[in-house]
Amino acid sequence: MGTLRRAALVALLLAPWARVAAAEPLPLLAAVAQLECGQDEAAARKALAALREAALPGLGLPSEQLGTQPPVGVHAAVLDIALLGLAEAAERRPELAGDLDALVASWNFCLVLAEGHVWDVEVGTKGPRRLWPVAPLPVSGEGLRRWGLDPASPGNAPRRLPASEQRLALPGRCEEGRAGGLYGFVPAVPSGPLPKVPQTPELPAELFAPPGEQRCQVPPPPPVEVATAPPSRDKKPEEKKEEDTPEPVSAVSIPSSTTAVTPGVPVAVRHPLPISGALFVTQRLTGEGQAGATVRWSPVGQAFVRVSLSYQLLDEFRFTPGSGRFSGSWGLGWEDWRPNTFSFTLNNWGPVRPDTLRSYWEGMEFDVAYRVPLPELLRPWVDVGARINAPLTRGPALGITLTGKPLRHLYLMTALRIPVFGDAPVTWSYSVGYASYRPYTLAVSYANWGPNRLSELNLVENGIFSLAFLWAPR
């Protein structure tokens, strides 16, 4: 009885070879055979074009039938033969070697090579899936090795390697300039069952990325008992985008008086750096012009300390020899750019005079600000902030800041200040400008920090132009 079983197994494995003469070669192997064995160069180039156009998006490779009509798929044994033939054709036809290398490099082997195995693959109505191969590899994986494809480390771009000095004793492929032998291989045994009951996965488009960027982390089919479990949701890279994109005008640092020295001058904080700053010049439409520098130090997280120093150069757009003087400003606190966060800052926008001790603290303002979260579609275009402003020498007030960003780095900002006690009027301020918040870029703005009554447009009085060069250590 054992002898009969062994005889049946041998007959099963040899069945493909007994049918070679009668069976039509698979179109994939016929095209490869034309490249390696054919004598007509025009026919070889035609076969190359057919292979180039036959790769299927859902498979990453040409199917055995070089078409989209069922059955669509490829057996590992057939692919192994095809790769061996293409490697040999590249050596026999040096004029086509570059085209053949590019052809194989354009294919994606992520479905065929995974989990340390070589798989048969078929594409059905529910997408591609891997099948456990039953038919043996007639060339013992030599085709895969000739292109440096290793099932243990998939995802690498295929590269053609020279043939080993000790060539395997493989069945012939070419006979007197035409295909024969191995190119007539037809898998007689269908692919076997999967090692696990599958739930066909959705294969992402990234799976079929260009060579060298292939992503082969195709999830294995889940076991039956966990097949209905919801897939884990990885954090998308886009969810981190807000942390890297500061608003062009701070919703926190809006001065409450027209004497401010440096507000509106941005500091290079697009990516958190321990030290950043700006060199700037400012000119008021009805007042002095200054040149100066501001430095911001962030010791940890969103905490910061800021110091600015400027020198008066002009008065009413005229040089004023002998009347120039130094002034400055400072600030510290925790300033967060992300939506749905709070910031706490203490600022003295100046002018702080080196010769007047009182000016160091007299203009202090404490701010508690909240950046309002907006729908994702609005975030690239609009920012909204709310704050409580408490100056040392004035009554507290509530504030609302609205920033529109019609272009990438162009902004228009307006802010309302609503006193909490007393009969002080509601005032507003505004600013328009360009700032990318990247080091080694220029920023320009026109602002009117007021205070302006709601009935006043006030385009000239208190208006101030600023030009700044943002910097940070490399």
C-alpha positions in Angstrom: 0.0 0.0 0.0 2.9 2.3 0.8 4.4 1.7 -2.6 1.2 2.8 -4.3 1.1 6.0 -2.3 4.6 6.9 -3.2 4.0 6.1 -6.8 0.9 8.4 -6.8 2.9 11.2 -5.2 5.7 11.0 -7.8 3.1 10.9 -10.6 1.5 14.0 -9.1 4.8 16.0 -9.0 5.8 14.9 -12.5 2.4 15.6 -14.1 3.3 19.1 -15.3 6.3 17.8 -17.2 4.2 15.1 -18.9 1.8 17.8 -20.1 4.4 20.2 -21.5 4.0 19.1 -25.1 0.2 19.4 -25.0 -0.3 22.5 -22.8 -0.1 26.1 -24.0 2.6 28.0 -22.2 1.5 30.6 -19.7 1.5 34.1 -21.4 3.9 35.4 -18.7 6.5 32.6 -19.3 5.9 32.9 -23.1 6.9 36.6 -23.0 10.0 35.9 -20.8 10.9 33.0 -23.2 10.8 35.4 -26.1 13.2 37.7 -24.4 15.7 35.0 -23.5 15.4 32.6 -26.4 14.1 34.5 -29.4 16.3 35.6 -32.2 14.2 38.5 -33.4 15.1 41.7 -31.5 11.8 43.5 -32.5 9.8 40.6 -31.1 11.9 40.7 -27.9 11.2 44.4 -27.5 7.5 43.8 -28.1 7.5 41.1 -25.3 9.3 43.6 -23.0 6.6 46.2 -23.6 3.9 43.7 -22.9 5.5 42.8 -19.6 5.9 46.5 -18.7 2.2 47.2 -19.3 0.9 44.1 -17.6 1.6 44.9 -14.0 -1.6 45.2 -12.1 -2.1 47.8 -9.4 -3.7 45.4 -7.0 -1.0 42.8 -7.5 2.1 44.8 -8.0 3.2 42.2 -10.7 2.0 40.9 -14.0 -0.5 38.0 -13.7 0.3 34.7 -15.3 -2.2 35.5 -18.0 -0.9 39.0 -18.6 -4.4 40.3 -18.3 -7.2 41.3 -16.0 -9.7 38.6 -16.7 -10.0 35.8 -14.2 -8.0 33.9 -13.1 -5.8 36.8 -12.0 -2.8 35.8 -9.9 0.7 34.3 -10.0 2.2 31.1 -8.6 5.5 31.4 -6.8 6.9 28.6 -9.0 6.0 30.5 -12.2 7.4 33.8 -10.8 10.6 32.0 -9.9 11.0 30.7 -13.4 10.2 34.1 -14.9 12.8 36.0 -12.8 15.5 33.4 -13.7 14.7 33.9 -17.4 14.8 37.7 -17.1 18.2 37.6 -15.3 19.6 35.3 -18.1 18.1 37.5 -20.8 19.8 40.5 -19.4 23.1 38.8 -19.7 22.5 37.4 -23.2 21.1 40.7 -24.5 23.3 43.6 -23.1 21.4 46.1 -25.2 18.2 45.3 -23.2 19.9 44.8 -19.8 19.0 48.3 -18.5 15.4 48.0 -19.7 15.1 44.6 -18.0 16.6 45.9 -14.7 14.1 48.8 -14.8 11.2 46.4 -15.5 11.9 44.1 -12.5 12.6 47.2 -10.3 9.1 48.5 -11.1 7.4 45.4 -9.7 6.4 45.1 -6.1 7.0 41.8 -4.4 5.4 42.6 -1.1 2.5 40.2 -1.6 4.6 37.3 -2.8 7.4 37.6 -0.1 6.3 37.9 3.5 6.7 36.3 6.9 9.8 34.5 5.7 7.8 32.6 3.0 7.2 32.7 -0.7 3.4 32.7 -1.4 1.1 32.1 -4.3 -1.2 35.1 -4.8 -4.6 35.6 -6.4 -6.8 38.6 -6.8 -10.5 38.1 -6.3 -13.5 40.4 -6.0 -12.5 41.2 -2.4 -8.9 42.1 -3.3 -5.6 40.2 -3.3 -4.8 37.4 -0.8 -1.9 35.1 -0.2 -2.3 31.3 -0.6 -0.1 28.6 0.8 2.0 27.2 -2.1 1.7 23.5 -2.8 3.5 23.1 -6.1 7.3 22.9 -5.6 9.6 25.6 -7.1 11.2 23.9 -10.2 14.2 26.1 -10.0 14.5 26.0 -6.2 14.3 29.8 -5.8 17.2 30.5 -8.1 15.2 33.2 -9.9 14.5 35.1 -6.6 18.2 34.8 -5.6 19.3 36.2 -8.9 17.5 39.4 -8.1 18.5 39.6 -4.5 14.9 38.9 -3.2 14.9 37.3 0.2 11.6 36.3 1.8 13.1 36.9 5.2 13.6 40.6 4.5 11.0 41.8 2.0 10.7 45.4 0.8 14.1 45.9 -0.7 14.3 47.0 -4.3 15.3 44.1 -6.5 18.8 44.2 -8.0 20.2 41.8 -10.5 23.1 39.7 -9.2 25.6 37.7 -11.2 25.1 34.0 -11.6 26.8 31.8 -9.2 30.0 30.1 -10.4 28.4 26.8 -9.4 25.2 26.9 -11.4 22.4 24.6 -10.5 21.6 21.7 -12.9 18.3 23.2 -14.1 16.0 21.9 -16.9 16.7 23.6 -20.2 14.7 26.7 -21.3 15.8 27.3 -24.8 16.2 24.8 -27.7 17.6 26.1 -31.0 16.5 29.6 -30.5 13.0 28.9 -29.3 11.3 28.3 -25.9 11.1 24.9 -24.5 11.4 22.7 -21.4 11.0 24.9 -18.3 9.0 27.6 -20.0 6.2 25.1 -20.6 5.7 24.7 -16.9 2.0 24.7 -15.8 1.2 24.3 -12.1 -1.0 21.2 -12.0 -1.7 21.4 -8.3 -3.8 24.4 -7.2 -2.6 26.5 -4.3 -3.5 25.0 -0.9 -5.4 26.5 1.9 -4.2 29.4 4.0 -2.6 28.6 7.3 -5.2 30.8 8.9 -8.8 31.5 8.0 -8.5 35.0 6.4 -10.3 38.2 6.6 -9.1 39.8 3.4 -7.2 43.0 4.4 -7.5 46.3 2.7 -4.1 46.8 1.1 -3.0 50.5 1.2 -1.8 52.3 -1.8 1.6 52.8 -0.1 2.1 49.0 -0.5 2.8 49.7 -4.2 5.3 52.5 -3.7 8.3 53.0 -6.1 11.2 50.6 -5.7 13.4 51.3 -2.7 10.3 52.7 -0.8 8.2 49.6 -0.7 6.3 49.1 2.5 5.7 45.4 3.1 4.0 45.4 6.5 0.9 43.7 5.2 -1.0 42.4 8.3 -1.3 38.6 8.5 -4.8 37.3 8.3 -6.3 37.4 11.9 -7.4 34.2 13.6 -11.0 33.3 13.4 -11.7 34.1 17.1 -10.4 37.7 16.7 -11.5 38.3 13.1 -14.3 40.7 14.1 -12.1 42.7 16.5 -11.8 46.4 15.3 -8.3 47.2 13.8 -6.0 49.3 15.9 -5.9 52.9 14.8 -2.4 54.3 14.5 -2.0 58.0 15.1 -1.9 59.7 11.7 1.1 62.0 11.0 -1.4 64.8 10.2 -2.6 64.8 13.8 0.8 66.2 14.8 0.8 69.0 12.3 -0.7 71.6 14.5 2.2 71.4 17.0 4.6 72.4 14.2 2.6 75.3 12.8 2.4 78.4 15.0 -0.1 81.1 14.3 1.4 84.2 12.6 0.2 86.6 15.3 0.2 85.6 18.9 -3.3 85.4 20.4 -1.6 86.0 23.8 0.8 89.0 23.4 -1.5 91.9 22.3 -0.4 95.1 24.1 -3.0 97.3 25.6 -1.3 100.7 24.9 0.3 102.5 22.0 3.6 102.9 23.8 4.6 99.3 23.1 8.2 99.0 21.7 8.4 95.5 20.1 5.0 93.8 19.7 4.3 92.6 16.2 8.0 91.6 15.7 7.9 87.8 15.4 10.5 85.5 16.9 11.6 82.4 15.1 9.7 79.7 16.9 8.3 77.5 14.1 10.4 74.6 15.6 11.1 74.9 19.3 14.7 76.0 19.8 16.5 77.0 23.1 17.4 80.4 21.6 15.9 82.4 18.8 15.2 86.0 18.0 15.1 88.8 15.4 16.8 91.9 14.3 14.3 94.6 13.5 13.6 98.2 12.5 10.3 100.0 13.3 8.9 103.3 12.3 5.8 105.0 13.6 3.7 107.2 11.2 3.5 109.9 13.9 6.5 109.3 16.1 10.0 107.7 16.4 11.8 105.1 14.4 14.0 102.5 16.0 16.4 99.6 15.3 16.9 96.8 17.7 17.1 93.1 18.5 15.0 90.7 20.5 16.1 87.4 22.0 13.9 84.5 23.2 15.1 81.7 25.4 13.0 78.6 25.9 14.6 76.5 28.7 11.9 73.8 28.6 8.7 73.0 26.8 6.7 76.1 26.0 8.3 78.2 28.7 10.1 81.3 27.5 11.9 84.5 28.5 12.1 87.3 26.0 14.2 90.5 26.1 14.3 93.3 23.5 16.5 96.3 23.2 16.2 99.1 20.6 17.7 102.5 19.8 15.9 105.6 18.5 17.1 106.6 15.0 14.4 108.8 13.5 11.7 111.1 14.6 8.8 111.8 12.2 10.9 110.1 9.5 13.8 112.5 10.1 17.2 111.8 11.7 17.5 113.3 15.1 21.2 113.6 16.0 21.9 113.8 19.7 18.4 112.8 20.8 18.7 109.1 20.3 18.0 106.9 23.3 17.8 103.2 24.3 14.6 101.5 25.3 13.4 97.9 25.7 10.8 95.4 26.7 10.6 92.0 28.3 8.3 89.0 28.8 8.2 85.6 30.3 5.7 82.7 30.8 4.2 79.7 29.1 3.0 80.2 25.6 1.3 77.3 23.7 0.5 77.5 20.0 -1.8 74.5 19.8 -5.6 74.6 19.8 -7.5 73.9 23.0 -4.6 75.0 25.2 -4.0 77.8 27.8 -1.1 80.2 28.0 0.1 82.4 30.9 2.4 85.3 30.2 3.8 88.4 32.0 4.9 91.2 29.6 6.2 94.7 29.8 6.0 96.0 26.3 7.8 99.2 27.3 9.3 101.5 26.8 11.6 100.3 29.5 14.2 103.0 30.0 17.7 102.0 31.4 17.8 105.2 33.4 14.3 104.9 35.0 13.9 102.0 37.4 10.2 102.5 37.6 9.7 101.7 33.9 11.0 98.1 34.5 7.8 97.1 36.3 5.3 99.9 35.7 4.0 98.7 32.3 3.6 95.0 33.3 0.5 93.1 32.0 -0.6 89.6 33.0 -2.4 87.5 30.4 -4.3 84.3 30.6 -5.1 83.2 27.0 -7.0 80.3 25.5 -6.7 79.2 21.9 -10.1 78.1 20.6 -10.2 74.8 18.8 -11.8 75.1 15.3 -12.9 72.5 12.8 -10.0 71.0 10.9 -11.2 72.6 7.6 -10.9 76.1 9.2 -7.6 75.8 10.9 -5.4 76.7 7.9 -7.4 79.9 7.4 -8.7 81.1 10.8 -7.4 81.4 14.4 -9.5 82.5 17.4 -8.1 83.3 20.8 -9.8 84.5 24.1 -7.9 86.1 27.0 -8.0 87.9 30.3 -5.7 90.9 30.4 -4.7 92.4 33.7 -2.4 95.5 33.5 -0.7 96.5 36.7 -1.8 100.2 36.5 -5.2 99.7 34.8 -8.4 97.6 35.3 -8.7 94.1 33.9 -10.4 93.3 30.6 -11.5 90.5 28.5 -10.1 90.1 25.0 -11.0 88.3 21.8 -8.5 87.9 18.9 -9.4 86.9 15.4 -6.7 86.1 12.8 -7.4 85.4 9.1 -4.8 83.8 6.9 -5.9 84.2 3.3 -2.4 83.0 2.0 0.2 80.7 3.6 2.1 83.4 5.5 0.0 86.5 5.0 -2.2 87.3 8.0 -4.8 89.9 9.0 -5.5 90.2 12.8 -8.0 92.2 14.8 -8.4 92.2 18.6 -11.1 93.6 21.0 -10.5 94.7 24.6 -13.6 94.8 26.8 -13.1 96.3 30.3 -14.6 94.3 33.1 -15.2 97.2 35.6 -16.0 100.9 35.3 -17.1 102.8 32.3 -14.0 102.6 30.1 -14.9 102.1 26.4 -14.3 99.0 24.4 -11.2 99.4 22.2 -9.7 97.5 19.3 -6.4 97.0 17.5 -5.3 95.5 14.3 -2.3 94.2 12.3 -1.6 93.0 8.8 1.6 91.4 7.6 3.7 88.5 6.4 5.7 86.1 8.6 6.7 82.5 8.1 8.1 82.1 11.6 11.1 80.3 10.2 14.7 81.2 11.0 16.6 83.3 8.4 13.5 84.8 6.8 12.1 88.4 6.6 8.8 89.4 8.2 7.0 92.7 7.6 3.9 94.1 9.2 1.8 97.2 9.8 0.0 97.5 13.1 -2.1 99.9 15.2 -2.1 98.7 18.8 -4.4 101.6 19.8 -6.2 101.9 22.0 -8.8 102.8 19.3 -12.4 103.3 20.0 -14.8 101.1 18.0 -15.9 104.2 16.0 -12.3 105.0 15.0 -10.6 103.5 12.0 -7.4 105.4 12.9 -5.2 104.4 10.0 -2.5 106.9 10.7 -2.3 107.8 14.4 -0.4 105.1 16.4 0.4 103.2 13.2 3.7 101.4 13.1 5.7 99.6 10.4 8.0 96.8 11.3 10.6 94.9 9.3 12.4 92.0 11.0 15.0 89.4 10.1 14.4 86.2 12.1 17.3 84.1 13.2 18.2 81.0 15.3 21.4 79.1 15.8 21.9 76.3 13.3 
